[in-house]
Amino acid sequence: MGNHRYDAHCHIFTLKYAVKEIKNMLHDMLCGTYPFHDPTSKALFAARENWFDDLKQLLRQLYELIHAAGGSEEENLNFLQEEAIKAFPSGDLRIIPLMMDIFYMLAYPLYKDGDIQKVRGLKMAQVDEKEYQDRWNEILDDFKTYVQLQKLALKATAKGEVGGNVEQALQIIEEERHVAETLRLKSGALKSTGFEGFYQTGGFCYHLNNLVDLVIKRKGELYPFVAIDPRRPGIIDTLVSGSFFKGDGRFYGVKLYPRMGFHPQSKPMDAVYKYCNDNHLPIIFHCGMGGFPPSTTWKYFDFGNPLNFEPVVKKYPKLKIDFAHLGSSDPSYDWAKTIVRLINENDNVYSDLACYTSTDELKPMKKLWDANPKLKSRLMFGTDFDVMYFTGKVNMQIYYKNFKTIFKPDELKLLMCDNPVKFMGINA
């Protein structure tokens, strides 16, 4: 094995991705095709103003989540590698960046055994460009004011890099001000991605294309996972066609984020599990009580409960699943204990320690590590960059220092080298 270390759970999507996707959500809401609980309901149209408030709040939340990522995906990759070298001067860092599909987080949920809603008779209304532009300006102006207030609040204490990210955010706001490009994309005048067959939105395709380009440009340095939300029309058909996993710019696995509003045992998901099982593709799914949207009180947080995935683990014993975050943000540690039990009982279950931002958070996980020998061959290191980077708790140097404090060098080798290679099924 070479001197390669792996960040088995990170995100290098950018603020521009988020802004583009919110712009597309607004478009679909205006034309009446966004899949709320009942898109044909008259009451839904009467509540239109709430849509704009929701989008304003969502954009603010996304800024808090990823405002460190004002630059490009490649800049984020470079940053992660540079910070890793400071902590480990010998060797290099390879990353497993996970996409996220945020488009349907305001849409109808898929509960256990639930299926995709097909609303008949729904026709897309023509979007008035002036109304679209006016509403988008309203949302962006609200966001701009919020960002400027953040800048003032940080001015006295923040590092220069924080101020720089604020300026990048303000620049992105103006770059994404006009709606004409989105209208051309919706009309089919723009080709958004090389992958066909699924409903394409500007932010999702923007990030997907950038990841593919970066995989080709920086061969062997990153192993991205494609985000699958079963409510995105055609996405499962595209998945099982295999097109995501072919060519030099391929994806290496699937990222699932049930917290967005789909239960792991909803009906469309079995096709995902079967395809990944049959084609030796690993799955990473969010398994922490916290996450995005923030707080442990989010209405769909329990969709990520590891018990929801146990039938899948049993049905597909060769399907490698990373229960990401080892059940973090659970003061009872019940989720973590469930994951450890599943690891001990099965050979296809893994987990990672992404977003453990303090030694106090890591110490209980170390106790589980010491008490469960099999966990030492199944647990992986991850940073959750840049979700955790400007939380006010930690920066990357402290993050690495915490892991070096809690785990011995030979244990770090397992977390950062051996276990990710085994999970991915790749050559080191």
N, C-alpha and C positions, 0 to 999 in steps of 0.2 A: 504493500500500500504506500502511496505517495504521501506528501505532506499537505494533503487537501483537507480542509475543514469545511463543514456544511452548515449553513443556516437553513434548517429544515422547515422554517415557517416564517416568512416575511412577506411584505407587500410593497411593491414599488410603483403602484398606481399613483397618479398625480392629481393635483387640484384641478387641472384643466379637464381631466377625465370626468371628475365629479360635476363640474359646471356644465359641461356638454350634456351629461346625462339628465340633469335637472331640466335643462332647456328642452330636451326631447320629451320628458314627462309632461311638461307644460303643454307642448304641442298636442300630445294625445288626449290630454284632459280637455283642451279647447275643442278638438274635433269629435269628442265623444267616444273614443275607442279605448281609453285607459280602463283596464279591467277591474273596476271597483266590484263590490259585492253584487250589484245589479246595474249594469251600465245603461239599462233602458228605463230606470226608475225616474219619474218626474221629480221626486224628492231630491234625487242626486243633483239634478240641474239647479234646483232651488238653493242647494247648499254650495254653489260654485265658489263663493268667496272663501270658504274654508280650505279649498284646494290651495289657494295662493298663500294662505297663512301656513299651511302644512309645508309647502315647498320652501318658503322663507326659513322656517325652522329647520328643515332638513339640510339646507345649504349651510346654515350656521353650524349644525352638528358635524357635517362632513368636514368643514374647515377645521374644527377642533380635532377631528380624527386624523387628518392628513395634511395639516398646513405646513409641516416640515417639507412636504414634497411639492414645492412650487416649481421645481425644475423638471427635467426629463427623467424617464426611466433609467437611462444610462448614467445620469448624474447620481441617481440613487444607488445604482449598482456600484459605482466608483466609491461613493461615500461608505457603503457597507464594507467594501474590501479594505479601504484605508483604515477604518476604525478597527477591523479585525487584526490588521498587521501591527497596530499599536499594542494590542493585547497579546498577540502571538507572532513575534517577529519572524519566526521560521514557518514556511508554508504559505498557502494562499486560501482564500475563501471562495467557495462556490455556494450559490443560493438557490432556494426553491421558492420562487415568488408565486403567490396565490392571487388569482383574480377574484373579484367580488362583483356580483350582479346586484346592484341596488335598485334596479328599475321598478321592481314589483313590490317594494316594501310597503307601499300604500294600497296595494291591490288586495283582492279577496284571498283569504288563506286556504291552504290545502291541509285539511285535518287527516288524522289516521283513516285510511281506507277511502279518503276523498279523491275525487277525480277532477280533471280539468273542466271548467265551466265553458260550455259552448252556447253563447247567446245568439239565437237566430233572429234575423231581421234587423240586426244592428248595422247601420250604414255610417260610414265616415263622412262627417260634414266638412265642407270646405273651410279651411282656416283662413280667417281674414288676417292678412299680413299686418295691417295696422294694429288690430287688437292684440295679436300675438306680440308684436314689438312693444306695444305699450305695457302689456302685462309683464313681459320679460324685463323691461326697464324698471318696472316697479320692484320686481324681485331683486334685480342686481343692485339697484340703488339702496335697498334695505341692507343687502349684504355688504355693499361698499361702506355704508355708515358703520356697520358692525365691525368690519375689519379696521377701519380708521380708529374706532374707539379702543380696539385691542392694542393698536399701535401706541396710542397715548398711555394706556395702562402699563405697557411694557417698557416704555421709553426710559424710565429712570433706572430700571434694574436688569433689563434684558441684555443678553449678549448680542453682538453685532449680527450674528447669523439669523437671530429671530427677526430683527428689523428688516433684514434682507428678504426673508420669507414673506413678510407683510407687503413689502414693495412688489414682490413677485405676484402676490395675490391680487393686488390692485391692477397690475398690468394684465393679468389673465381676465379680470372682469371686463376690461375695455376690449381685449382681443375677442371675447365671446359676446360682445354687445349686440351684434346684428343677427337677425333670425333668418336671413335669406338663404344661407348655406343649409340650414336644417330643412327648410322648405324644399330645396332642390334635392336633398337626400331623400326626403319622403316621397318626392315625385318620381324617384328612380333615376334622376339625372346624374347622380354621383354614385360611383361604385365604392362601397365603404370597406369591403373586406374580400379576401380571396376565398373565404369559406361561404358556401351557399346553403340555402334551405331553411334558415331561421330568421326570425324577425329582428332586423338590424336597427340598433339605435346608436346615435352618434358617439356617446361616451364609451359604451361597451366595445364598439368596433375600433374606436380610436386607441383604447388601451390594448385590445387584442392585437391589432396590427403592429403597434410599437413593440410589444413583447416578441412577436414573431421576428420582426426585423432585428431586434437585439440578440435573440438566440442565434441568428445567422451570423451577425457581425462579431459576436463574442462567443464563438463556438466553445462549448465545454465549460462555460462559466455559470450558466443558469439553466434550471430545469423547471419551466413554468407549469402550473396546473390551471386548467381552464375551468371557469365557474359555470355551473349548471343550475339553473332555476327552472323547474319543470313548467312553470307558467309562461315562460318565453316561447311563443309559438315556433315549432320546428326545431328547437334546440336539441331535443333528445334524438330526433331523426338524424340530425347532423352528427351528433355524437356517435350513434351506432353505424353511421356510414364509414366511420374511421378517418374522416378527412382531418380532424384535429390532430391526429397522431401520426401523420405522414410527412415526409420531406425534411429538409434541413432545418426548418423553423417549427418543428413539431412541439406539441405539448406532451408532458410525461405522466400526467394523471389528471384527476378530477377533484375540484374543490366544491364542497357542499356547505351551504350556510343556512341550515334550517331556521335559524333565528329570523331570517327575512320573511318567513311566513309559510314554509312548507314542511309538513311532518315527514320524517324519514320513512314512515310506512304508508305514505299516500300512494295511490295506485300507480302513477306514472314512474315512480322511482325504481321499481323492480327491473325495468328495462335497462336502467343505468347500471345497477349492480350486476346484472347478468352479463352485460357487455364488458364491463371492467374485469369481472371474474374470468370470462372466457379469453380475454386478450391481455391478461397479466398487467393491468393498469391499476396502480394504487389510488386510494381515495383518502383525502384529508377532509374531515368535517369538523366544524366549530363545536367544541364541547366544553365551554365555560359558561357559567351563569351570567357573567358580564359580557360585554362586547359592544357591537353596534346594532341598533341604537343603544345608547348607554343605559346603565342601571340593570339590576337584577329583577326589576319589576316590569320589564318590557313584556307585552302580552304574549309573545311567542317564545320566550326564553326557554320554556320547558320542552320545546320541540328538540332542543339539543341534548336532552337527558340521555346518557349512554344506554339506559335501559331500552330506549326506543330503537336502538340499533342492534340489540342482542339477537333478535330473530334473523337479521341480515347476516350477522357473524356466523350463526349456526347454519343458515341455508347455503352460504357460500364460503366454505372453510379455507379456500385458497385465495380469497379476496383480501388483500392487505388494506387495512383501515387504520388511519392515524386519528385517534380521538384527541384532537388538538387541545392544548392548554391544560390537560390532565384535570379537567373539572374545576378550573380556577373560579375564584370569587364565591366559593361555597364555604361558609364558616364551619359547617358540619363535616366537610370533607367526604360526604356521602358519594358524590359523583366521582371523586378521585378513587375512593375505595372500590366503587363499582368497576371502574376502568381497570384497576389492578386485578380485580377478580377475573375480569374477562381476559386479561393478558395471561393470567396463570392457567385459565381453563382452555385457552385456544392458542393456536400458533399463528394466527393472522392478524392479531391486534397489536397496535403500537400506540404511542402517545408522544407528546412533546411538551416542553416547558416554556413555550413562547409567552411573553408578557409577564414574566415573574420579575418584578421590578425592585425587589429588596431581598436582603438575606432573611428577613423574618418570613417572607412568603416562601422562600426556598427551603427553609429548615424542615417544615413538615413533609415536604416532598422527598427530602434526603432520608428521613426516617422510613418512608415507604420504600425507597430505593434500598436501604440497608436490610429491610425486613423481607424483601421479596427478590430472591436471586434472579428470577426470570425477567424482572423489570429492567435489569442491567443490560439486557440484550434487546430491549424494545423501546426504551425511552430516548428521545432526541432533543438536541438543543435548537432553540429558535429565538429570534429577537422580537418578532411581531412588528418590526420596523415598517412604516414609521408611525404606526398606531400608538406606540408607547413613547415615542422619542421626546416629545415635548409635553409630557403629562404633568410636569412640575415635580415629578418624583425622581427622575433618572435621565441620564444621557447615555450614549453608547459606551463610553469609557467606564462609567460606573456599572453599567449592566454587565459587561464582561468581568469586571473586578468582583462583583457579587458571586458569579459562578465559580471563579477561581478561588474564592474564599470558602465556598461550601463543598466543592467537589475537588478531589485529588486529581493530579495530572492523568493518571491512568483511567480514571472515571470520565474525565473530560474527553479523552480519546474515544471512549465508547459513545458518549453523547454526540460528539461533533464529527466523528469520522466513521466508525464501524457501523453503528446502527442506521444512520441515514442511507449509507450505501446499500445495506441489506434491504431496507424498506423500499428504496427506489429500484432495486434490482439492476444496478449499473456497475460498471467497472470503475474502481477508484482511479 
